[in-house]
């Protein structure tokens, strides 16, 4: 008789061991997948993307000292610096959808961009210009943001607000609230006061206000958001702007657009070769005369180039004679126009004689043509030199003037754009508007909080330049407040003038 073999206990356990093993493998695979995506999310949270709404921008990577052209959607990491050019705007978008919107002529360093679970940390150093923060809380977590200006640290968790540093410093809140620390930065940050800024409120400090803050003589700068700011183009743009990643494209003039068909006609190829073989020649269009005399603090030097120029470099000279070469960042290879902004504010223009050497480089990168521009800036220093022949009488006349001078007077706006000011809106499409006026018994003059650097104490005339590249002239209506201060810091009644600026159409 045949007997059936009895199964051992091991044979009964094998199916259970197999099931458990498969389950463990599945769990490990799931954990591996989740770990992979968690790592990817962490990498995404530790970076942001910068989109150019219009115009041009540049970025400088951490550890570098050179700005390079920024491209749409470029990745920004902690330590990187972004700057927008004149008549340009952009948006820095974080992982959770928070937006940092850049006005024109703005430079910001991303000091910190780190993830801590569902809470991210962003610290921005606003070197110059103006930004708008649209801070959101969603399914992708939150972001704690710190924005530093010259003397204000802004801390926020959610809401909308603007921060600026253009000679004057400000933070204006339009949704939620922020905590602002008023800081003295003298080797180390010393917090002088802490203020909670709510909806519809602003902290605004002119250069004189900052001095009062440091001296602890005035620390009350909280007011309602000014109507003049709500009239600015930057405010209106932010109140209606909606970010859409697919719609963010760099604006390119028709001359710069590339043929995306991949085909080049023989005629076009011949034209390109011919243009690159032609050495560039420079011509000056502004100033109209060379050498020229400037009674102001800023001048656009503009010109044309025929033939093909790979790049254009302008070399300015410091008072000690040292050279400061600057490659025109807006000039693209093959362009026919160039411009350079010389301004006392940018420390490339000084009272007295200034020399600028413009150099065009050919397609091979060699110097091909040079042009020297000489500008003599007339200021109060030269006027005092002319009067040094009778120093004793000069001192007596100054003392007499001091004795005769009473309270500081309200500044008078005399001309705007070369036209007599009549309290009517000055309308222009020019990117350079010079304003002049008179005043009595003034120690300094401020325009929208910016101290006029060429104005000397006791002078009876003043001038100011509004220009998009300065960040003080925007498309639409611009209102300016002119205030005179005496030596004791007493402020005069303000005077106002307005400019309606329309940017020239790009052909």
Secondary structure, DSSP 8 states (H G I E B T S, - for coil): --------HHHHHHHHHHHHHHHHHHHHHHHHHHHHHHHHHHHHHT-EEEEEEES-EEEE-TT----EE--TTEEE-TT-EEEE-TT-EEEEE-TTS-EEEE-SS-EEEEEEEEEETTEEEEEEEEEEEEEEEEE--BTTBEEEEEEE-SSEEEEESSEEEEEEESSSEEEEEEEE-EEEEEEEESSSEEEEEEEEE-TTEEEEE-HHHHHHHHTTS----EEE--HHHHTSHHHHHHHH----GGG------GGG---TTS---HHHHHHHHHHHHSB-EEEEEESSSSSEEE-SSEEEEEEEEESB-SEEEEEEE-TTS-EEEEE-TT--TT-SEEEEEEETTTTS--SEEEEEEEEEE-TTS-EEEEEEEEEEE--HHHHHHHTGGGHHHHHHHHHHHHHH--S----EEEEETTEE--SS-EEE--S-EEEEEE-SS-SEEEETTEE-TT--TT-SEEEEEE-GGGT---SEEEEEEEEEE-TT--B---EEEEEEE------
